[in-house]
Protein backbone atom coordinates (compact mmCIF):
# COMPACT_ATOMS: atom_id res chain seq x y z
CA UNK A 1 0.00 0.00 0.00
CA UNK A 2 1.14 3.50 -0.74
CA UNK A 3 0.09 6.35 1.53
CA UNK A 4 0.75 9.92 0.39
CA UNK A 5 -0.86 12.61 2.48
CA UNK A 6 -2.06 16.16 1.86
CA UNK A 7 -4.13 18.39 4.13
CA UNK A 8 -6.38 21.19 2.90
CA UNK A 9 -8.84 23.58 4.53
CA UNK A 10 -11.92 22.47 2.64
CA UNK A 11 -14.76 19.96 2.95
CA UNK A 12 -15.68 17.07 0.68
CA UNK A 13 -19.14 15.59 0.32
CA UNK A 14 -19.55 12.20 1.97
CA UNK A 15 -18.92 9.10 -0.15
CA UNK A 16 -21.57 6.63 -1.25
CA UNK A 17 -21.44 4.66 -4.50
CA UNK A 18 -19.14 5.51 -7.39
CA UNK A 19 -20.62 4.58 -10.72
CA UNK A 20 -20.40 7.69 -12.89
CA UNK A 21 -17.51 9.15 -14.94
CA UNK A 22 -15.93 12.26 -13.47
CA UNK A 23 -12.32 12.69 -14.74
CA UNK A 24 -10.47 12.62 -18.07
CA UNK A 25 -6.70 12.26 -18.49
CA UNK A 26 -6.22 10.06 -21.57
CA UNK A 27 -6.23 6.29 -22.13
CA UNK A 28 -3.88 3.32 -21.85
CA UNK A 29 -2.88 1.44 -24.99
CA UNK A 30 -5.78 -0.63 -26.30
CA UNK A 31 -3.92 -3.91 -26.10
CA UNK A 32 -3.27 -3.61 -22.37
CA UNK A 33 -6.31 -4.62 -20.32
CA UNK A 34 -8.66 -2.49 -22.42
CA UNK A 35 -12.38 -3.25 -22.11
CA UNK A 36 -15.50 -1.85 -23.79
CA UNK A 37 -17.27 -1.57 -20.44
CA UNK A 38 -19.12 1.67 -19.71
CA UNK A 39 -19.98 3.45 -16.46
CA UNK A 40 -23.16 1.42 -16.10
CA UNK A 41 -21.04 -1.75 -16.06
CA UNK A 42 -19.11 -0.61 -12.96
CA UNK A 43 -20.23 -0.07 -9.39
CA UNK A 44 -18.27 0.43 -6.17
CA UNK A 45 -20.01 1.15 -2.87
CA UNK A 46 -18.55 2.94 0.15
CA UNK A 47 -20.26 2.83 3.56
CA UNK A 48 -18.64 5.12 6.08
CA UNK A 49 -18.47 4.50 9.82
CA UNK A 50 -21.12 7.17 10.45
CA UNK A 51 -23.58 5.57 8.03
CA UNK A 52 -26.59 3.79 9.59
CA UNK A 53 -25.87 0.71 7.46
CA UNK A 54 -22.25 0.42 8.59
CA UNK A 55 -22.69 -1.76 11.71
CA UNK A 56 -24.83 -4.36 9.93
CA UNK A 57 -22.47 -4.57 6.98
CA UNK A 58 -19.46 -4.79 9.30
CA UNK A 59 -21.07 -7.57 11.34
CA UNK A 60 -21.60 -9.63 8.19
CA UNK A 61 -18.07 -9.33 6.83
CA UNK A 62 -16.05 -8.69 10.02
CA UNK A 63 -18.02 -10.43 12.80
CA UNK A 64 -17.23 -9.18 16.29
CA UNK A 65 -15.31 -6.11 15.17
CA UNK A 66 -18.31 -3.81 15.60
CA UNK A 67 -18.29 -4.51 19.36
CA UNK A 68 -14.53 -4.16 19.81
CA UNK A 69 -14.04 -1.13 22.12
CA UNK A 70 -10.75 -0.12 20.50
CA UNK A 71 -12.14 -0.27 16.98
CA UNK A 72 -15.13 1.79 18.09
CA UNK A 73 -12.75 4.68 18.79
CA UNK A 74 -11.61 4.81 15.16
CA UNK A 75 -14.88 3.60 13.56
CA UNK A 76 -15.90 7.16 12.52
CA UNK A 77 -12.79 7.18 10.28
CA UNK A 78 -13.50 3.79 8.69
CA UNK A 79 -15.12 3.05 5.34
CA UNK A 80 -16.29 -0.30 4.00
CA UNK A 81 -15.53 -0.46 0.27
CA UNK A 82 -17.19 -3.16 -1.82
CA UNK A 83 -16.46 -3.70 -5.50
CA UNK A 84 -19.88 -4.70 -6.74
CA UNK A 85 -19.39 -4.87 -10.50
CA UNK A 86 -16.82 -4.23 -13.23
CA UNK A 87 -13.14 -4.84 -13.97
CA UNK A 88 -10.75 -5.41 -11.09
CA UNK A 89 -9.58 -2.31 -9.21
CA UNK A 90 -5.92 -1.22 -9.35
CA UNK A 91 -6.08 1.77 -7.01
CA UNK A 92 -8.38 4.02 -5.03
CA UNK A 93 -8.18 7.10 -2.83
CA UNK A 94 -10.06 7.89 0.38
CA UNK A 95 -10.45 11.36 1.86
CA UNK A 96 -11.41 12.53 5.35
CA UNK A 97 -12.92 15.93 6.09
CA UNK A 98 -13.27 16.99 9.72
CA UNK A 99 -14.95 20.12 11.05
CA UNK A 100 -14.12 21.38 14.56
CA UNK A 101 -14.70 24.73 16.29
CA UNK A 102 -11.17 25.65 15.14
CA UNK A 103 -11.92 25.08 11.46
CA UNK A 104 -12.19 22.48 8.73
CA UNK A 105 -9.43 20.09 7.65
CA UNK A 106 -9.07 17.53 4.90
CA UNK A 107 -6.57 14.79 4.18
CA UNK A 108 -6.28 11.85 1.78
CA UNK A 109 -4.69 8.42 1.40
CA UNK A 110 -3.99 6.58 -1.84
CA UNK A 111 -4.14 2.79 -1.87
CA UNK A 112 -2.39 0.63 -4.47
CA UNK A 113 0.40 -1.92 -4.62
CA UNK A 114 3.83 -0.35 -4.95
CA UNK A 115 7.44 -1.50 -4.60
CA UNK A 116 8.18 -1.99 -0.91
CA UNK A 117 4.53 -1.83 0.18
CA UNK A 118 2.62 -4.44 2.15
CA UNK A 119 -0.80 -6.01 1.77
CA UNK A 120 -2.40 -7.99 4.61
CA UNK A 121 0.93 -7.95 6.44
CA UNK A 122 2.95 -9.33 3.52
CA UNK A 123 5.43 -7.50 1.31
CA UNK A 124 4.33 -6.89 -2.27
CA UNK A 125 6.72 -8.21 -4.92
CA UNK A 126 6.60 -5.79 -7.86
CA UNK A 127 8.82 -3.24 -9.59
CA UNK A 128 5.82 -1.38 -10.99
CA UNK A 129 3.17 0.47 -9.03
CA UNK A 130 -0.52 -0.38 -9.53
CA UNK A 131 0.49 -3.35 -11.67
CA UNK A 132 -1.42 -5.99 -9.69
CA UNK A 133 -5.11 -5.46 -8.98
CA UNK A 134 -6.06 -4.95 -5.33
CA UNK A 135 -9.81 -5.62 -5.38
CA UNK A 136 -11.79 -8.03 -7.54
CA UNK A 137 -15.51 -7.74 -8.24
CA UNK A 138 -17.46 -9.11 -5.27
CA UNK A 139 -14.67 -8.40 -2.78
CA UNK A 140 -14.49 -5.85 0.05
CA UNK A 141 -11.96 -3.80 1.98
CA UNK A 142 -12.31 -2.25 5.41
CA UNK A 143 -10.23 0.89 5.03
CA UNK A 144 -8.98 3.11 7.87
CA UNK A 145 -6.03 5.51 8.21
CA UNK A 146 -4.16 2.71 10.01
CA UNK A 147 -4.94 -0.48 8.08
CA UNK A 148 -6.79 -2.04 5.17
CA UNK A 149 -8.30 -5.49 5.78
CA UNK A 150 -10.12 -8.00 3.63
CA UNK A 151 -12.77 -10.07 5.41
CA UNK A 152 -10.61 -13.17 4.93
CA UNK A 153 -7.62 -11.55 6.60
CA UNK A 154 -9.66 -10.40 9.58
CA UNK A 155 -11.43 -13.73 10.01
CA UNK A 156 -8.07 -15.53 10.06
CA UNK A 157 -6.89 -13.16 12.84
CA UNK A 158 -10.04 -12.07 14.70
CA UNK A 159 -8.19 -10.73 17.76
CA UNK A 160 -6.19 -7.72 16.54
CA UNK A 161 -3.08 -6.59 18.39
CA UNK A 162 -4.13 -2.95 18.55
CA UNK A 163 -0.86 -1.79 20.11
CA UNK A 164 0.89 -2.86 16.92
CA UNK A 165 -1.82 -1.83 14.48
CA UNK A 166 -2.52 1.67 15.83
CA UNK A 167 1.04 2.89 15.57
CA UNK A 168 1.62 6.67 15.42
CA UNK A 169 1.28 7.36 11.70
CA UNK A 170 -0.17 10.20 9.68
CA UNK A 171 -2.86 11.02 8.87
CA UNK A 172 -4.29 8.58 11.44
CA UNK A 173 -2.78 10.21 14.51
CA UNK A 174 -3.99 13.67 13.51
CA UNK A 175 -7.49 12.46 12.62
CA UNK A 176 -7.94 10.56 15.89
CA UNK A 177 -6.80 13.62 17.85
CA UNK A 178 -9.51 15.69 16.15
CA UNK A 179 -12.40 13.27 16.75
CA UNK A 180 -13.28 14.33 20.35
CA UNK A 181 -13.87 17.92 19.26
CA UNK A 182 -15.28 17.21 15.78
CA UNK A 183 -18.73 18.51 14.90
CA UNK A 184 -18.71 16.70 11.56
CA UNK A 185 -16.68 13.86 10.05
CA UNK A 186 -17.00 12.90 6.39
CA UNK A 187 -15.25 9.94 4.77
CA UNK A 188 -15.33 9.75 0.98
CA UNK A 189 -14.18 7.40 -1.75
CA UNK A 190 -12.58 10.04 -3.96
CA UNK A 191 -11.37 8.04 -6.96
CA UNK A 192 -11.22 4.46 -8.25
CA UNK A 193 -8.92 3.27 -11.05
CA UNK A 194 -9.88 -0.01 -12.73
CA UNK A 195 -7.64 -2.57 -14.42
CA UNK A 196 -8.45 -1.08 -17.86
CA UNK A 197 -7.08 2.30 -16.68
CA UNK A 198 -10.45 3.97 -16.43
CA UNK A 199 -11.39 6.10 -13.43
CA UNK A 200 -14.63 6.99 -11.67
CA UNK A 201 -15.15 9.46 -8.84
CA UNK A 202 -14.51 13.18 -8.36
CA UNK A 203 -10.73 12.60 -7.99
CA UNK A 204 -10.28 15.95 -6.25
CA UNK A 205 -7.00 14.69 -4.83
CA UNK A 206 -5.62 13.67 -8.23
CA UNK A 207 -5.15 9.93 -7.88
CA UNK A 208 -5.00 9.64 -11.67
CA UNK A 209 -2.25 12.26 -11.93
CA UNK A 210 -0.26 10.72 -9.09
CA UNK A 211 -0.42 7.21 -10.56
CA UNK A 212 0.57 8.47 -13.99
CA UNK A 213 3.55 10.37 -12.54
CA UNK A 214 4.71 7.41 -10.46
CA UNK A 215 4.43 4.73 -13.12
CA UNK A 216 6.11 6.88 -15.76
CA UNK A 217 8.92 7.74 -13.34
CA UNK A 218 9.42 4.05 -12.54
CA UNK A 219 9.50 3.19 -16.24
CA UNK A 220 11.99 5.93 -17.09
CA UNK A 221 14.38 5.00 -14.27
CA UNK A 222 14.15 1.36 -15.30
CA UNK A 223 14.87 2.27 -18.92
CA UNK A 224 17.98 4.22 -17.94
CA UNK A 225 19.34 1.16 -16.12
CA UNK A 226 18.29 -1.22 -18.88
CA UNK A 227 20.30 0.80 -21.41
CA UNK A 228 23.36 0.44 -19.19
CA UNK A 229 22.85 -3.31 -18.96
CA UNK A 230 22.49 -3.59 -22.75
CA UNK A 231 25.68 -1.59 -23.20
CA UNK A 232 27.57 -4.04 -20.98
CA UNK A 233 28.11 -1.69 -18.05
CA UNK A 234 29.80 -3.23 -15.01
CA UNK A 235 28.00 -3.88 -11.74
CA UNK A 236 29.92 -1.00 -10.18
CA UNK A 237 28.77 1.44 -12.86
CA UNK A 238 25.14 0.39 -12.48
CA UNK A 239 25.29 0.63 -8.68
CA UNK A 240 26.97 4.05 -8.81
CA UNK A 241 24.40 5.32 -11.31
CA UNK A 242 21.49 4.21 -9.15
CA UNK A 243 23.11 5.64 -6.03
CA UNK A 244 23.53 8.95 -7.82
CA UNK A 245 19.93 9.00 -9.07
CA UNK A 246 18.66 8.04 -5.63
CA UNK A 247 20.51 10.92 -4.00
CA UNK A 248 19.22 13.68 -6.28
CA UNK A 249 18.05 16.73 -4.34
CA UNK A 250 14.32 17.18 -3.89
CA UNK A 251 12.59 19.06 -6.66
CA UNK A 252 11.71 22.72 -6.13
CA UNK A 253 8.75 22.39 -8.47
CA UNK A 254 5.33 23.24 -7.11
CA UNK A 255 3.20 20.35 -5.88
CA UNK A 256 1.86 18.41 -8.82
CA UNK A 257 2.94 16.08 -11.59
CA UNK A 258 6.50 17.36 -12.05
CA UNK A 259 7.27 17.21 -8.36
CA UNK A 260 5.68 13.78 -7.99
CA UNK A 261 7.65 12.51 -11.00
CA UNK A 262 10.97 13.68 -9.54
CA UNK A 263 10.10 12.29 -6.10
CA UNK A 264 9.08 8.89 -7.44
CA UNK A 265 12.02 8.60 -9.83
CA UNK A 266 14.46 9.27 -6.99
CA UNK A 267 12.68 6.69 -4.82
CA UNK A 268 12.62 4.10 -7.60
CA UNK A 269 16.35 4.43 -8.12
CA UNK A 270 16.73 3.38 -4.48
CA UNK A 271 14.31 0.46 -5.03
CA UNK A 272 16.19 -0.74 -8.12
CA UNK A 273 19.52 -0.48 -6.31
CA UNK A 274 18.27 -2.78 -3.54
CA UNK A 275 16.93 -5.27 -6.08
CA UNK A 276 20.18 -5.15 -8.06
CA UNK A 277 22.22 -5.82 -4.94
CA UNK A 278 19.95 -8.65 -3.77
CA UNK A 279 19.48 -10.54 -7.06
CA UNK A 280 21.86 -11.97 -9.64
CA UNK A 281 22.21 -10.03 -12.88
CA UNK A 282 20.01 -12.30 -15.08
CA UNK A 283 17.17 -12.27 -12.52
CA UNK A 284 17.35 -8.49 -12.17
CA UNK A 285 17.44 -8.02 -15.94
CA UNK A 286 14.37 -10.21 -16.41
CA UNK A 287 12.40 -8.18 -13.86
CA UNK A 288 13.62 -4.94 -15.43
CA UNK A 289 12.52 -5.95 -18.92
CA UNK A 290 8.93 -6.22 -17.76
CA UNK A 291 9.12 -2.74 -16.28
CA UNK A 292 10.68 -1.26 -19.43
CA UNK A 293 7.96 -2.79 -21.63
CA UNK A 294 5.36 -0.87 -19.66
CA UNK A 295 3.88 1.82 -21.91
CA UNK A 296 3.37 5.40 -20.88
CA UNK A 297 0.55 5.50 -18.35
CA UNK A 298 -2.47 7.71 -18.88
CA UNK A 299 -5.90 7.26 -17.32
CA UNK A 300 -9.28 7.92 -18.91
CA UNK A 301 -12.82 8.80 -18.01
CA UNK A 302 -15.26 5.92 -18.27
CA UNK A 303 -17.63 6.24 -21.21
CA UNK A 304 -21.22 6.83 -20.17
C-alpha positions in Angstrom: 0.0 0.0 0.0 1.1 3.5 -0.7 0.1 6.3 1.5 0.8 9.9 0.4 -0.9 12.6 2.5 -2.1 16.2 1.9 -4.1 18.4 4.1 -6.4 21.2 2.9 -8.8 23.6 4.5 -11.9 22.5 2.6 -14.8 20.0 2.9 -15.7 17.1 0.7 -19.1 15.6 0.3 -19.6 12.2 2.0 -18.9 9.1 -0.1 -21.6 6.6 -1.3 -21.4 4.7 -4.5 -19.1 5.5 -7.4 -20.6 4.6 -10.7 -20.4 7.7 -12.9 -17.5 9.2 -14.9 -15.9 12.3 -13.5 -12.3 12.7 -14.7 -10.5 12.6 -18.1 -6.7 12.3 -18.5 -6.2 10.1 -21.6 -6.2 6.3 -22.1 -3.9 3.3 -21.8 -2.9 1.4 -25.0 -5.8 -0.6 -26.3 -3.9 -3.9 -26.1 -3.3 -3.6 -22.4 -6.3 -4.6 -20.3 -8.7 -2.5 -22.4 -12.4 -3.2 -22.1 -15.5 -1.9 -23.8 -17.3 -1.6 -20.4 -19.1 1.7 -19.7 -20.0 3.5 -16.5 -23.2 1.4 -16.1 -21.0 -1.8 -16.1 -19.1 -0.6 -13.0 -20.2 -0.1 -9.4 -18.3 0.4 -6.2 -20.0 1.2 -2.9 -18.5 2.9 0.1 -20.3 2.8 3.6 -18.6 5.1 6.1 -18.5 4.5 9.8 -21.1 7.2 10.5 -23.6 5.6 8.0 -26.6 3.8 9.6 -25.9 0.7 7.5 -22.2 0.4 8.6 -22.7 -1.8 11.7 -24.8 -4.4 9.9 -22.5 -4.6 7.0 -19.5 -4.8 9.3 -21.1 -7.6 11.3 -21.6 -9.6 8.2 -18.1 -9.3 6.8 -16.0 -8.7 10.0 -18.0 -10.4 12.8 -17.2 -9.2 16.3 -15.3 -6.1 15.2 -18.3 -3.8 15.6 -18.3 -4.5 19.4 -14.5 -4.2 19.8 -14.0 -1.1 22.1 -10.8 -0.1 20.5 -12.1 -0.3 17.0 -15.1 1.8 18.1 -12.7 4.7 18.8 -11.6 4.8 15.2 -14.9 3.6 13.6 -15.9 7.2 12.5 -12.8 7.2 10.3 -13.5 3.8 8.7 -15.1 3.1 5.3 -16.3 -0.3 4.0 -15.5 -0.5 0.3 -17.2 -3.2 -1.8 -16.5 -3.7 -5.5 -19.9 -4.7 -6.7 -19.4 -4.9 -10.5 -16.8 -4.2 -13.2 -13.1 -4.8 -14.0 -10.8 -5.4 -11.1 -9.6 -2.3 -9.2 -5.9 -1.2 -9.3 -6.1 1.8 -7.0 -8.4 4.0 -5.0 -8.2 7.1 -2.8 -10.1 7.9 0.4 -10.4 11.4 1.9 -11.4 12.5 5.3 -12.9 15.9 6.1 -13.3 17.0 9.7 -14.9 20.1 11.1 -14.1 21.4 14.6 -14.7 24.7 16.3 -11.2 25.6 15.1 -11.9 25.1 11.5 -12.2 22.5 8.7 -9.4 20.1 7.7 -9.1 17.5 4.9 -6.6 14.8 4.2 -6.3 11.9 1.8 -4.7 8.4 1.4 -4.0 6.6 -1.8 -4.1 2.8 -1.9 -2.4 0.6 -4.5 0.4 -1.9 -4.6 3.8 -0.4 -5.0 7.4 -1.5 -4.6 8.2 -2.0 -0.9 4.5 -1.8 0.2 2.6 -4.4 2.2 -0.8 -6.0 1.8 -2.4 -8.0 4.6 0.9 -8.0 6.4 2.9 -9.3 3.5 5.4 -7.5 1.3 4.3 -6.9 -2.3 6.7 -8.2 -4.9 6.6 -5.8 -7.9 8.8 -3.2 -9.6 5.8 -1.4 -11.0 3.2 0.5 -9.0 -0.5 -0.4 -9.5 0.5 -3.4 -11.7 -1.4 -6.0 -9.7 -5.1 -5.5 -9.0 -6.1 -4.9 -5.3 -9.8 -5.6 -5.4 -11.8 -8.0 -7.5 -15.5 -7.7 -8.2 -17.5 -9.1 -5.3 -14.7 -8.4 -2.8 -14.5 -5.8 0.0 -12.0 -3.8 2.0 -12.3 -2.3 5.4 -10.2 0.9 5.0 -9.0 3.1 7.9 -6.0 5.5 8.2 -4.2 2.7 10.0 -4.9 -0.5 8.1 -6.8 -2.0 5.2 -8.3 -5.5 5.8 -10.1 -8.0 3.6 -12.8 -10.1 5.4 -10.6 -13.2 4.9 -7.6 -11.6 6.6 -9.7 -10.4 9.6 -11.4 -13.7 10.0 -8.1 -15.5 10.1 -6.9 -13.2 12.8 -10.0 -12.1 14.7 -8.2 -10.7 17.8 -6.2 -7.7 16.5 -3.1 -6.6 18.4 -4.1 -3.0 18.6 -0.9 -1.8 20.1 0.9 -2.9 16.9 -1.8 -1.8 14.5 -2.5 1.7 15.8 1.0 2.9 15.6 1.6 6.7 15.4 1.3 7.4 11.7 -0.2 10.2 9.7 -2.9 11.0 8.9 -4.3 8.6 11.4 -2.8 10.2 14.5 -4.0 13.7 13.5 -7.5 12.5 12.6 -7.9 10.6 15.9 -6.8 13.6 17.8 -9.5 15.7 16.2 -12.4 13.3 16.7 -13.3 14.3 20.3 -13.9 17.9 19.3 -15.3 17.2 15.8 -18.7 18.5 14.9 -18.7 16.7 11.6 -16.7 13.9 10.0 -17.0 12.9 6.4 -15.3 9.9 4.8 -15.3 9.7 1.0 -14.2 7.4 -1.7 -12.6 10.0 -4.0 -11.4 8.0 -7.0 -11.2 4.5 -8.3 -8.9 3.3 -11.1 -9.9 0.0 -12.7 -7.6 -2.6 -14.4 -8.4 -1.1 -17.9 -7.1 2.3 -16.7 -10.4 4.0 -16.4 -11.4 6.1 -13.4 -14.6 7.0 -11.7 -15.2 9.5 -8.8 -14.5 13.2 -8.4 -10.7 12.6 -8.0 -10.3 15.9 -6.2 -7.0 14.7 -4.8 -5.6 13.7 -8.2 -5.2 9.9 -7.9 -5.0 9.6 -11.7 -2.3 12.3 -11.9 -0.3 10.7 -9.1 -0.4 7.2 -10.6 0.6 8.5 -14.0 3.5 10.4 -12.5 4.7 7.4 -10.5 4.4 4.7 -13.1 6.1 6.9 -15.8 8.9 7.7 -13.3 9.4 4.0 -12.5 9.5 3.2 -16.2 12.0 5.9 -17.1 14.4 5.0 -14.3 14.2 1.4 -15.3 14.9 2.3 -18.9 18.0 4.2 -17.9 19.3 1.2 -16.1 18.3 -1.2 -18.9 20.3 0.8 -21.4 23.4 0.4 -19.2 22.8 -3.3 -19.0 22.5 -3.6 -22.7 25.7 -1.6 -23.2 27.6 -4.0 -21.0 28.1 -1.7 -18.0 29.8 -3.2 -15.0 28.0 -3.9 -11.7 29.9 -1.0 -10.2 28.8 1.4 -12.9 25.1 0.4 -12.5 25.3 0.6 -8.7 27.0 4.0 -8.8 24.4 5.3 -11.3 21.5 4.2 -9.2 23.1 5.6 -6.0 23.5 8.9 -7.8 19.9 9.0 -9.1 18.7 8.0 -5.6 20.5 10.9 -4.0 19.2 13.7 -6.3 18.0 16.7 -4.3 14.3 17.2 -3.9 12.6 19.1 -6.7 11.7 22.7 -6.1 8.8 22.4 -8.5 5.3 23.2 -7.1 3.2 20.3 -5.9 1.9 18.4 -8.8 2.9 16.1 -11.6 6.5 17.4 -12.0 7.3 17.2 -8.4 5.7 13.8 -8.0 7.7 12.5 -11.0 11.0 13.7 -9.5 10.1 12.3 -6.1 9.1 8.9 -7.4 12.0 8.6 -9.8 14.5 9.3 -7.0 12.7 6.7 -4.8 12.6 4.1 -7.6 16.4 4.4 -8.1 16.7 3.4 -4.5 14.3 0.5 -5.0 16.2 -0.7 -8.1 19.5 -0.5 -6.3 18.3 -2.8 -3.5 16.9 -5.3 -6.1 20.2 -5.1 -8.1 22.2 -5.8 -4.9 19.9 -8.6 -3.8 19.5 -10.5 -7.1 21.9 -12.0 -9.6 22.2 -10.0 -12.9 20.0 -12.3 -15.1 17.2 -12.3 -12.5 17.3 -8.5 -12.2 17.4 -8.0 -15.9 14.4 -10.2 -16.4 12.4 -8.2 -13.9 13.6 -4.9 -15.4 12.5 -6.0 -18.9 8.9 -6.2 -17.8 9.1 -2.7 -16.3 10.7 -1.3 -19.4 8.0 -2.8 -21.6 5.4 -0.9 -19.7 3.9 1.8 -21.9 3.4 5.4 -20.9 0.6 5.5 -18.4 -2.5 7.7 -18.9 -5.9 7.3 -17.3 -9.3 7.9 -18.9 -12.8 8.8 -18.0 -15.3 5.9 -18.3 -17.6 6.2 -21.2 -21.2 6.8 -20.2 
